[in-house]
Amino acid sequence: MSASTSDKPIQIVGAGPAGLAAAITLARAGRAVVVHEAAAEVGSRFQGDHQGLENWTTAGDVLDEFREHGLACDFDRTPCRDGVTFDAWGNRYDFHSELPLFYTIERGPGRGTIDSALLAQARALGIEVRFGSRLRHIEGPAILAAGPRAADAIAVGYHFETSMADGWWAICDDDLAPQGYAYVLVANGYGTVKTCMFSEFKREAEYVARTVERFRDLIGLEMRNPQPHGGAENFRIPVSAYSGQHPVAGQQAGFQDALWGDVRWRQAFLPGLRAAVVNRAVFGYMGNSGYRRFLQKASASGDARRFLHLYYGPSWLKRLLYPWARLRVQSRRRDVTCNHVDCSCVWCRCGGAAQAWP
């Protein structure tokens, strides 16, 4: 990077967790940063959505990883060690783990959310965040973190108030969530019920209704003032961690909340990303009978976190299965690379042919 380039503020497109984490990392290294967010507030597309901050793919605790990377953990979270899953026939499987399997967190602009915590940390570091700033082109040093650009999966359902005790419940049943899962998360008097679907998106209303009814039968789901909500996710293995001349991060890149260069992301993440593709393909292939066997093994393991850590990680078998899996798991987003020299497009549509997965 030239001296003149290093003197310019780095522009970040997107104020989600990936964009704010990138901005915080750069600011802590002494760089001037400006974050552009098209919406009027941080986390606007979530509005109180309860999500699980997954804690089983890495050996250590995810909150320790936040701290190691200099990211604040000043957000509300509920550690989840014990929960209940059901198969398509209503059979119950109790999950237990010694360490948190995940943390229930809240997304959106409200107090105590992960989005608000990262925004507060960014502002404390002197980072300028411009809301309502929608960029089409951007010159100079920049990182693109504008979120998903295709629906490879959708999660649809409701936020609600409830008197239910804190906890989590899940169902693996293709009649509720095709090739996915349905879940309920409750923390501090608020909850989320959703079906996470990987196909048949046009029938989402039907699957949401089935999901709500099934949870009412199985756990006595109680919702007050339910508010409909849905979101899309983009999962893929990127050809490159650059779009034109700009690095990309988070779901715009195809990996979650990551910020490393083109070489390092391959070294650090490619084995895990390929394993995830195999996991996705195998799970989608299993069907309800396969889900039942999986839930039986996870429940009988005695420590669901340890079981999932071994199941989800890279292995020689997954390396062998990867060519088969990548044919079954096709992202709805084409990985199109830019053929313009020094392209400044924030979201490039300039052309070029889709490349094969790495």
C-alpha positions in Angstrom: 0.0 0.0 0.0 1.4 3.4 -1.0 1.9 6.2 1.4 -0.8 8.3 -0.3 -3.2 5.4 -0.2 -2.5 4.7 3.5 -3.3 8.3 4.4 -6.9 8.0 3.0 -9.7 6.8 5.3 -10.8 3.2 4.6 -14.4 3.1 3.5 -16.5 0.2 4.8 -19.7 -0.6 3.0 -22.2 -2.2 5.5 -22.6 -1.8 9.3 -23.4 -5.4 10.1 -21.2 -7.4 12.4 -18.7 -8.1 9.5 -18.4 -4.5 8.5 -18.2 -3.2 12.1 -15.7 -5.9 13.0 -13.5 -4.8 10.0 -13.8 -1.2 11.0 -12.9 -1.9 14.6 -9.9 -4.0 13.6 -8.6 -1.2 11.3 -9.2 1.5 13.8 -7.3 -0.4 16.5 -4.4 -0.6 14.1 -4.4 3.2 13.8 -6.3 3.6 10.5 -9.0 6.2 9.8 -12.3 4.5 8.9 -15.7 5.6 7.6 -18.6 3.1 7.6 -21.5 3.5 5.2 -24.8 1.9 6.0 -27.8 2.2 3.6 -30.4 1.7 6.4 -31.3 4.3 9.0 -30.0 2.3 11.9 -27.8 -0.6 12.7 -29.3 -4.1 12.5 -32.5 -2.8 10.9 -33.4 -6.0 9.1 -33.5 -8.0 12.3 -35.6 -5.9 14.8 -35.2 -8.0 17.9 -34.6 -11.4 16.2 -33.2 -14.0 18.6 -30.3 -16.0 17.1 -27.8 -18.5 18.3 -24.2 -17.5 18.4 -22.8 -20.9 17.6 -20.1 -22.3 19.9 -19.2 -25.8 18.7 -17.1 -25.5 15.6 -14.1 -24.0 17.4 -12.2 -25.7 20.2 -12.4 -22.6 22.5 -15.3 -20.4 23.5 -16.6 -18.0 20.8 -16.6 -15.1 23.3 -12.9 -15.7 23.9 -12.4 -15.5 20.1 -14.2 -12.2 20.1 -11.9 -10.8 22.8 -8.8 -12.2 21.1 -9.7 -10.2 18.0 -10.4 -7.1 20.0 -14.2 -7.1 19.7 -16.4 -6.1 22.6 -18.7 -8.6 24.2 -20.9 -6.0 25.8 -24.1 -7.5 24.5 -26.8 -9.6 26.3 -26.4 -13.3 25.9 -27.9 -16.4 27.4 -25.6 -19.5 27.5 -27.4 -22.6 26.3 -26.1 -25.9 27.6 -29.4 -27.9 27.7 -32.2 -28.1 25.2 -34.7 -30.4 23.5 -34.9 -31.6 19.9 -37.7 -33.6 18.2 -37.8 -35.8 15.1 -40.6 -35.9 12.6 -42.5 -38.4 14.7 -42.5 -36.3 17.8 -39.8 -38.3 19.6 -37.9 -36.2 22.1 -34.1 -36.0 22.4 -32.5 -34.2 25.3 -29.2 -32.3 24.5 -26.7 -31.5 27.1 -23.2 -30.0 26.9 -20.7 -29.1 29.6 -19.8 -25.8 27.9 -22.4 -23.6 26.1 -23.6 -25.2 22.9 -24.4 -21.7 21.7 -25.4 -18.3 23.2 -28.9 -16.9 22.5 -28.4 -13.3 21.5 -30.6 -10.5 20.1 -30.1 -8.8 16.8 -31.2 -5.3 15.8 -30.8 -1.7 16.9 -32.1 -2.1 20.4 -30.3 -2.0 23.7 -28.2 -5.1 24.5 -28.0 -6.4 21.0 -24.7 -7.5 19.4 -25.2 -4.9 16.6 -25.5 -2.1 19.1 -22.5 -3.3 21.1 -20.3 -3.3 18.0 -21.6 0.1 17.0 -20.8 1.5 20.4 -17.3 0.1 20.3 -16.7 1.5 16.8 -17.9 5.0 17.8 -15.7 4.9 21.0 -12.7 4.3 18.7 -13.6 7.4 16.7 -15.1 5.6 13.7 -17.5 7.6 11.7 -20.7 5.7 10.8 -22.9 7.3 8.1 -26.5 5.9 8.2 -28.6 6.4 5.1 -25.5 6.3 2.9 -26.1 4.1 -0.1 -23.1 3.9 -2.4 -23.0 2.7 -6.0 -19.3 3.2 -6.6 -16.4 3.7 -4.3 -12.9 4.9 -5.0 -9.8 4.3 -2.9 -9.2 1.7 -0.2 -12.5 0.0 0.9 -14.0 -3.2 2.2 -17.3 -4.5 1.1 -19.6 -6.1 3.7 -23.1 -5.3 2.5 -24.6 -8.7 3.5 -26.2 -11.5 1.5 -27.0 -11.2 -2.2 -29.0 -14.3 -2.7 -31.4 -16.6 -0.7 -29.7 -19.9 -0.3 -31.8 -20.4 2.9 -34.6 -18.4 4.5 -35.6 -18.3 8.2 -39.2 -17.1 8.6 -41.6 -17.0 11.5 -42.4 -14.6 14.4 -40.9 -12.6 17.3 -43.1 -12.6 20.3 -43.5 -11.9 24.0 -44.0 -14.9 26.3 -44.1 -16.1 29.9 -42.2 -19.3 28.8 -39.0 -20.1 30.7 -35.7 -19.5 28.9 -34.7 -22.3 26.7 -34.3 -23.7 23.2 -36.2 -26.3 21.2 -35.7 -27.7 17.7 -37.4 -30.0 15.3 -35.8 -31.8 12.3 -38.7 -32.5 9.9 -38.8 -31.8 6.2 -42.6 -31.2 6.5 -41.8 -28.2 8.7 -38.4 -27.1 7.3 -37.4 -28.6 4.0 -33.7 -29.8 4.3 -33.4 -27.6 7.4 -34.8 -27.3 10.9 -37.4 -25.4 12.9 -36.6 -23.8 16.3 -37.8 -21.8 19.2 -35.4 -19.6 21.2 -36.7 -17.9 24.4 -34.7 -15.5 26.6 -35.9 -12.9 29.2 -39.6 -12.9 28.3 -39.1 -12.7 24.5 -38.9 -15.4 21.9 -38.4 -16.3 18.3 -40.0 -19.2 16.4 -38.8 -19.9 12.9 -38.5 -22.5 10.1 -35.1 -22.5 8.5 -35.7 -23.7 4.9 -33.3 -24.6 2.2 -35.9 -25.2 -0.6 -39.5 -24.6 -1.4 -39.4 -20.9 -0.5 -42.6 -20.1 -2.2 -44.5 -22.2 0.4 -43.0 -20.4 3.4 -46.4 -19.4 4.9 -47.6 -23.0 4.9 -44.4 -24.2 6.6 -44.5 -21.4 9.2 -48.1 -22.3 10.1 -47.1 -26.0 10.5 -44.1 -25.1 12.6 -46.1 -22.9 15.0 -48.8 -25.6 15.4 -46.2 -28.4 16.0 -44.4 -26.4 18.7 -47.8 -25.6 20.3 -48.5 -29.4 20.5 -45.0 -30.4 21.6 -43.9 -27.7 24.1 -47.0 -25.5 24.6 -45.6 -22.6 22.6 -47.1 -19.4 24.0 -46.9 -16.2 21.9 -48.2 -12.8 22.8 -48.1 -9.9 20.3 -46.4 -12.0 17.6 -44.6 -10.0 14.9 -43.8 -11.7 11.6 -40.2 -11.7 10.5 -38.0 -13.3 7.9 -34.5 -13.2 6.6 -32.3 -14.7 3.9 -28.9 -16.2 4.1 -26.2 -16.6 1.5 -23.9 -19.6 1.9 -21.1 -20.4 -0.6 -17.4 -20.8 -1.1 -16.1 -17.7 -2.8 -13.6 -17.9 -5.7 -11.9 -14.9 -4.3 -12.0 -12.6 -1.2 -12.0 -9.6 -3.6 -14.7 -8.0 -5.7 -12.9 -6.0 -8.3 -10.2 -4.2 -6.4 -11.9 -4.3 -3.0 -11.8 -7.0 -0.3 -15.1 -8.5 0.8 -16.2 -9.7 4.2 -19.0 -11.5 5.9 -21.9 -12.9 3.9 -21.2 -10.7 0.9 -17.9 -12.7 0.6 -19.7 -16.0 1.3 -18.1 -16.6 4.7 -19.5 -15.4 8.0 -18.0 -12.4 9.7 -14.5 -12.9 8.4 -11.9 -10.4 7.5 -8.6 -11.7 6.0 -6.8 -11.4 2.7 -7.2 -13.6 -0.3 -4.4 -16.0 0.7 -5.1 -16.2 4.4 -8.8 -16.9 4.1 -8.0 -20.0 2.0 -5.4 -21.2 4.6 -7.7 -20.4 7.6 -11.2 -21.1 6.3 -11.2 -23.2 3.2 -11.0 -26.7 4.9 -13.9 -25.7 7.2 -15.9 -24.2 4.4 -15.6 -27.3 2.4 -16.5 -29.4 5.4 -19.6 -27.2 5.8 -20.6 -27.9 2.2 -20.4 -31.6 2.8 -22.3 -31.3 6.1 -25.0 -29.3 4.2 -25.2 -31.9 1.4 -25.3 -34.9 3.8 -28.0 -33.3 6.0 -30.1 -32.5 3.0 -29.7 -36.0 1.7 -30.6 -37.8 4.9 -34.4 -37.0 5.1 -36.5 -37.6 8.2 -35.2 -41.0 9.0 -31.6 -39.8 8.8 -32.4 -36.8 11.0 -33.7 -39.2 13.6 -30.5 -41.3 13.6 -28.5 -38.1 13.9 -30.5 -36.8 16.9 -30.3 -40.2 18.6 -26.5 -40.2 18.4 -26.1 -36.5 19.5 -28.4 -37.1 22.4 -26.7 -40.3 23.5 -23.2 -38.8 23.2 -23.6 -37.2 26.7 -22.0 -33.9 25.4 -23.7 -32.5 22.4 -21.0 -29.8 21.9 -18.2 -32.3 21.7 -20.3 -34.5 19.4 -21.1 -31.6 17.0 -17.5 -30.3 17.1 -16.3 -33.7 15.8 -19.1 -34.1 13.4 -18.8 -30.6 11.8 -15.1 -30.5 11.5 -12.9 -31.3 8.5 -11.8 -34.9 8.0 -10.3 -37.2 5.3 -13.8 -38.5 4.5 -15.2 -35.1 3.9 -12.3 -34.3 1.6 -13.3 -37.4 -0.4 -17.0 -36.4 -0.4 -16.5 -32.8 -1.3 -16.6 -33.2 -5.2 -20.0 -34.9 -4.7 -21.3 -32.4 -2.2 -20.5 -29.3 -4.3 -22.6 -30.7 -7.1 -25.6 -31.0 -4.7 -25.1 -27.7 -2.9 -25.4 -25.0 -5.5 -25.6 -21.4 -4.4 -28.3 -19.3 -6.0 -25.8 -16.5 -6.2 -23.4 -16.7 -9.2 -19.8 -16.0 -8.2 -19.2 -13.6 -11.0 -15.8 -11.9 -11.1 -15.2 -8.5 -12.5 -13.4 -8.1 -15.9 -12.9 -4.3 -15.5 -9.5 -3.0 -14.5 -9.6 -1.1 -11.2 -13.4 -1.6 -10.9 -15.0 0.7 -8.3 -18.5 -1.0 -8.2 -19.7 -1.6 -4.7 -21.7 -4.6 -6.0 -20.2 -5.6 -9.3 -22.4 -6.7 -12.2 -19.8 -5.9 -14.8 -19.6 -9.4 -16.2 -17.3 -12.3 -16.5 -18.2 -16.0 -16.4 -18.9 -17.8 -13.2 -15.9 -19.7 -12.0 -15.8 -23.2 -10.5 -15.7 -23.6 -6.8 -12.3 -23.8 -5.3 
